[in-house]
Amino acid sequence: MLGESLRRRRVGRAGRAGRARPAGPGARGNGLRWVLAAAAVGVVGFSLGYACAVTVLFPGGEPMESFITVPNLSRLTVPAAQELLAGSQLALAEVDTLTHPSIPVGEILAQGPLPGQLTLPGRAVRVTVSGGPDLRTVPDVRQLPRRAAETILETSGFTVQTDTVYADAEPGRVVSVSPEAGREVALPYDVRIQVSLGPAQVELSLLLTLPLEAALATLDSLGLTVSEIERRPWAGAVPGTVIGQEPAAGTLLDRGAAVRLIVVGEPPEARNFPRGDP
């Protein structure tokens, strides 16, 4: 009984499946129409987006014949540049100023747009003109230590050349400036300073056998002084003759150093002693 019932159910299902109706040509036509409509909407949307982009967001450039070549304004004055630009249907924009060591005051140093570039009529060209050289006053750095003087001069825009010389000033101090302090010069400019090495040393001459006056004159010409003059009797020597010096000849001394001299003194007077009676 159970097997017969199962067979009847299977047969019934198969029959119903065999009785299902196949899809007709009308259903296939409806699907194709939907595909074509979607494609048409996409084409229209793309066309509208492209038109908006090229006309609103990224409009097309001007035709080449409407552009103007920017003229060269270099080394012209501002009035001459305005006249030239006006003849080219251009205008002059802001004018900047920049110091220059050699270009005369008022002449154009640079421009933007550059010469030869293309621009539209009515556009402005910006220029920079020369303000002439940058003038600076040489500061007085005499008596200052070398490093301090160099720093002041370099901060003022100068380049510094340093020489050393013997001088009476303390070693390391500036003794002269060239050009002289207070002079106005155009940058760039080299300022030369001389720095003291201290007093120059001199070689002590041989003073022996010289008369005292000649020895004193020699010491004075060397910038030396006398610390002491000692007089000693010396048999057979002319009084006033130098017979000794300290330090010895050939010694290197600073200017202003002192020298000790020994000269022949007057011989003692002869004394007559009374002779006793024999």
MONOR-V662615 format. One line per field, one symbol per residue. ss: DSSP state (@ for helix, = for strand, . for the rest). phi: phi as a letter, one per 20 degrees, with the letter a starting at -180 (. if undefined). burial: 1 if it has 24 or more other ideal C-beta (glycine too) atoms within 12 Angstrom, else 0. A space follows every 50 residues. Layout:
# MONOR-V662615
ss->???
phi->???
burial->???
This chain:
# MONOR-V662615
ss->.@@@@@@@@@@@@@@@@@......@@@@@@@@@@@@@@@@@@@@@@@@@@ @@@@@@@......@@@===.......=@@@@@@@@@@...========.. ......======.....===...=======...====.......=@@@@@ @@@@@...=======.......======.....====..=======.... ===.......=@@@@@@@@@@...========........======.... .===...=======..............
phi->.fffffffffffffffffefeffeffffffffffffffffffffffffff fffeddfcfffffgfeeceffedgmeeffffffffffdmccdegdecbfb fcfffnefebbbffgnfebegnfddeccdfenfeeceffedfmefgffff fffffeoeedddddbfbffggnefdbccffgnfeceffbedddddfenff ecefffdfmefgfffffffffemdcdeacddcfbfndfgnefdabcffgn fecffnfdcedccfefffffdeefefff
burial->00000000000000000000000000000000000000000000000000 00000000000000000101101001010010011001011100100001 00000011111010100010001111111100000101101101010011 01110111010100000010001111110010001010101111110000 01011011010100100110010101001000000000011111100010 0010001010111100000000000000
